[in-house]
Amino acid sequence: MNAKPFLIEGAVFTDDRGSVSFVNDFNFANIERFYIIKNAEKNPVRAWQGHKLDSKNFYCISGSFEIYYVKIDNWENPSHDLKVESVILRASQANILHIPSGYANGIKALEKESQLMSFSTLPLNLYKEDDVRYDCSTWKIDTE
């Protein structure tokens, strides 16, 4: 599989009535479920969750997050030297980050009260077979 993470750009329309955020190019066809993440203030980082089958789509609904991702080379014993990349999502920009299957991800809240929506492509009954957890120190994330 050669799929790579990519950003789906949205926008925010504002007038005297308020604002509307949208990502018109996002396709919900393969979405099975969604959830909302709000990290604890004392531990603003969640890492690392890998998915062999599930693709993730992240949308910041309030505040901002840095989303880290790494392509897994070996699910049982991944290299600690893999390249970690990241994207910052802000509610004010209304973008969605698509991370295909085959990656592990970590998220860091950049502001208090930030909330992140995650759309998943794998049904819940298959989740346990797909979810691979790694220690937060497996790949370096700036926790400052």
N, C-alpha and C positions, 0 to 999 in steps of 0.2 A: 504494500500500500504506500503510495507516494503523496497522499493528502497532507497538506500543511495547514496550520492555523491561519485564519484570515479575519479581517475586520469587515463587518457589514455596516456601512455608514448610515446613520439616521440623521435626524434634525429635530430642532425645537422651534415651533412657531409661537410667537408671543405677540399679544396685542392687549388692548385695555381690558379685555375679559379674563386674561390669564394666559396660560401656555398649554400647548399640546406637544408631547414628545412622540416621535414615531420612527419606525424602521420599516419602511414599506417594502424593502427588498428581502426581508426575512421570510422564509418559507416554513410554515408550521406543519407541513405534510408528514414529517417523520417524528414529530415530538410526541412522546408518550406521557410525560409528566413534567412538573416544574416544582421548584421550591425556592424559598427566600432565605438568604444567609445574612445574619447580622453577627459579626464577630464580637467577642467580649473585649471591653476596653483594656483589660490587663493582658490579654493575649490577642493582638490584632492580626496574627498570622495563622492560617490553616494550611498545612502542607504535610505530606504529599499524597494525593489520591490519583491512582492510575486506573485507566480503563482500556481493556483490550478490545471491547466491542462498542461501548457507549461513546457517542459524541456529545460534547458539552457546548452549550451556547450561553454566554454570560452577558447580562444586561444590568447596568448599575441603575437602580431606581432612586437612590438618594446618596449624596456624598460622592466618594470616589474610592476606587480600589486599584491596586496593582495586581494584575493576574500574571503569574509565572507559569511557564510550561516547558516541558522537556520530552523529547522523543525517546521512548524506552528502547534500549538495545537488547536487553535480556530481562524478562519479567521476574525470574527467580533471583538473579544476581546482577542488577544493572550497574554499569560503570558509574563511578562517582565523578568522572571527568566529562560527562555529557554537557553539551551546551544548553544553558538555561537562557530562555528569552522571556521577555515580558511586554505587556501592553498596559497602559493606564486607561481605565474606563471611568468616565465622569457622568453623573446624571445630567449635567448641563449640556452634554454632547450627544446623548441618545444613540450610542453605537452598541453593536453586539459583537462579541468576540466568539468566533466558532473555533473550537478545538476538536479535531477529529479523533476517532479511536486510535489507540496506539501511543497516547501521551499520558504523562502524569501532570497534574496541575497543583498549584498552590495559590492562595489568595491572601492579600494583605490589605486591610482597611487603612485608608490614608486619612480619614476624618472620623470623628466621633459620630455615632448614629448612622453610619453608612449602611446601606442595604443593597444586596446583590441578588438578582433573580437568575436562577440556573434552569435552563430547559434541557432535558435529557431525552435521548432517542431510544433508550433501552427500557422495556417494561420492568416494573418493580420486581416481578417474580424471577427475573434473571439477574438482578443486581448483585446478589452474593457471589455468583459465579464469575462476575466481571470485575468487581471492586478489588484493587490491590493497593494496600497502604504501605508507605515508606516513612521512616523516621524523618522528622522535620530537618534534621541535619544532613540528610543524604545529599542534597544539593544546596548550595549557598543562596540564601535569600537575605537581602538587607533588611534587618529588623529594626533599624533606627527610625 
